[in-house]
Amino acid sequence: MTSIGTGYDLSASTYSPDGRIFQVEYANKAVENSGTAIGLRVKDGVVLAVEKLVHSKLLVPGANRRIQTIDRHIGMASAGLLADGRKISQLAREEGSKIRKMWREPLTVKALSDRISLGAQAYTLYSSVRPFGVSTIFGGVDKSGPSLYIVEPSGVCLGYHGAAVGKGRQLAKTELEKLKLSELSMREAVMEAARIIYLVHDDNKEKEFELEMTWVGDESNDLHLPVPDDLLEEAKSRAKAALETFE
């Protein structure tokens, strides 16, 4: 049974006869058209990396970042509509601030992801709003150790050892599954993350891109910070060399 073009895609509050919500599927398509974002949860921390596609040579390098700091110990990488990602990051920061004010302790990554997923799911219930066209990866270190979660446009929230969203997610997932993530250090994860991003971008090739990468864990004193420039440049050069060998 097909429901395309029969009006069931006009509202997020309407099911098609075969049980689909087209507005949510369209939001997922917006994510699939975006640059790839990945997260690696390793033994001593979390590494986030994003393939930020450069649509114009006039753009200032480093502008329109897709990795945001939510709390001192939590970072967020997004794939999809940039404006929607900023809105999600604003909501996440507000949640973190509320918890610090109420309980005098930092928010855990799981609690934050659960709260944001509830908000995302609420936007799939009413005809007056549309789902967020963004998938987000939340990574951080809290009292339970390193944690990594994905929140989808549908409101689904799942925890991962290695996560990938965006255009190259299938190839990235295949590469992540080859790694023994629980045995990697943060520095090794940086090298692997750069290699995977360069690999999935080479599969697309149509646009230039910037590699954004941050980490949180032992190497950063449990603070969410950008990967140091010297380490990032080393990771890029190794990734390019590995890509040439792969070809």
N, C-alpha and C positions, 0 to 999 in steps of 0.2 A: 504494500500500500504506500502510495506517495502522497505527500502533503505539500509539496513545493508549489508556491504560487496560489494557494487557496485561501490566503488571509490569516493562516495560523502563525505567521511570523511577524505580525503587527504588534504583538504585545507579549511581554515576558510572563504574563499571568495566564496565558492560554496554552493548553496542551493541544498538540495535533492528535488526530485519531489513533496514530500508532505510538503515542506516549512521549513525543519529543517536544522540547521547548527550543524553538529555533533561535530565539534571541540569545540563549546561552551558547548554542553552537556557533553563532556568528561571532560572539565574544571570543570563543576559542580560536576561531579563524584569524581574528586580529592578533592573537598571541603568536600563531604559527607564521604570520607574515613579518614578525619582528626578529631582530638579532638574537642569537642564542645566549642564554644565561645558565651557568652551572654552579653547583655548590658541592664541596667535598668535605665530609665530616671525617677527620682523621684522629689519630690517637691523642694528640695534644691540642686540638683546636679545629677551626673551620676556615676554609678558604672559599671566597666567592669570586667569580670571574664572569665578565660580560663581553660579548662581541657587539660593540656599539657601531652600527653601520653609519658611515658618513655620507649623507645624501647630497652635500654640496661642499665644494672646495673653499667656500667663503666662511664656513663655520669655524668658530674659534676652538682650537684643540682644548679638550677638557671640559667644554660646556655641555649642558644637558646630560648630566651624569645619570646613569641608570642604577648605580649602587648608592644607597642612602644609609646614613647612620640613624638608627631608631633610638637606641639608648647607648650608654657607654660600652655595653658588652654585647650589643645586638646590631647586626647589619641586615640590609634588605636589598636583594637584587631583583629587578623586574624585567619582564618581557611582554611587549604589547604596546598599548597606547601610553605615551610618556606622561601625558597629563593625568591619566587615571592612576599611574604609578605614584605620582606626586601626591595625589589625594589619599591613596592607601598609606603612604609613608606619614602623612600628616595625622591620619586617624591612629596609626600605630604609636606615634610619639605621644599623642594625647592619652592613649591607654597607659603607656609607660609612666607618664607623669601622674595620672590618677592613682596608680598602684603605689608609687613612691610616696605620695602624699597621704594615702590612706593607711598603708601597712608599714611604712618606713623601711621598705626593702625593695630591691629591684625585681622587675617582672621576669618570670622565666620565659624562655623561648616558646615552650609549649602553650603556656597560658596566653601569650601574645597572639600566637598563630590561631588558637581557638577563638579568641575574641574577634580577630579580623575576619576569620572565616564566617562567623555568625553575621557580621555586617555585610559581607559579600553575598551571602545567601539571601539576606533580606532584600537585596536589590534584584533578586530573581522572582519576587513574589507579587509585585504590584505593577499595574499598567502605566503608572505615572513616572516610573524610573526605568533605566536600562541596566543590565549587568555591567560590572567593571570589565573593560576589555584588556585585562592584564592578569598574568600569573606572577606570583611573587614567591621568592625563596627567602625565608628567614633563617639566619644562622647566627649562632652565638654560643657563649659559654656561661652557664649559670651553676647553681648548686648541685645539679645533676650531671655536670660535665658538658662536653660539646653537644650541641643539638642542631638539627637541620630539618626544616619543614617547608612544604610547598602549600600555598593557598591558591586554588583554581578559581576561575570566574564563577563556577557553579556554587562555590562555597565549600567544596571538598577540601579537607586539610589532612595531609598525611606526612608522617615522619620518614626521613630517608638517611641512608649512609652516603649516597651520592645522588644528586638531583640535576635534572636538565629540563629547561623549557625553551620555547622559541622555535625558530625555523629548523635548526639542525639538531633537535632534541633526540631523534632516533639514533643518529650516528654517535652523538655524545653519550647516550645511555649505553650503547654497545661498548664504547671505549671505557666508560666508568666501570662496567661489569668485569672488565679484565683486570682491574686494579684490586690489590688487597688493601683496602682503605684503612682498616683497623691497624695496619702495621706501618703506614706511612707517617712521616713527620710533616710538619707544616711546610718546611722548605721543599721537601720532595713533592708535596701536594701542589705547591706553586708551579713547579716545573711541569707536572702532569696537566694542571689546569690550562696553562699556556699552550701546551702541545695540542690538547683537545680543541681549544677554541680556534687555533690556526688550522687544524685539520678540518673542522666543520665549515669554516669559512672558505677554505680552498674548494670545498664541494660546491659552493655557491658561486664565488668568484665575481659576481656582477658589480659589487661595490667595494670601495675602500672601507676600512674599519679601524676603530681604536680598541685596544685591549684595556679594559678596566679591571683591576684586581685589588681586593682587600682581604684582610685576615683578622682573626680574633682567636686568642689562645695564649699558650706559654710564650711564644715569640714576641707577643705584643703586650705582655702583662695583663692578659684578659681584657684588653681594650680593642674595640673595632677600629682599625686603622688601615690606611692604604699600605700596600706592600712597598717596602723601601725601593727607591728608584734603581739602585745598583742590582738588586735581586730581580726586579722586574725586567730590566734590560737583559740580564743573563738568561732569564726564562724565555724571553722573546727570541734571542739568538739561538738558543737550543731548539726551540719550537720550529724555527725556520730551517735549521739544519736537519731536523728529524723529518720535516715535510719534504725536503729535497731527496732524502734517502728513501722515503716512502714512495715517491714518484718513480 
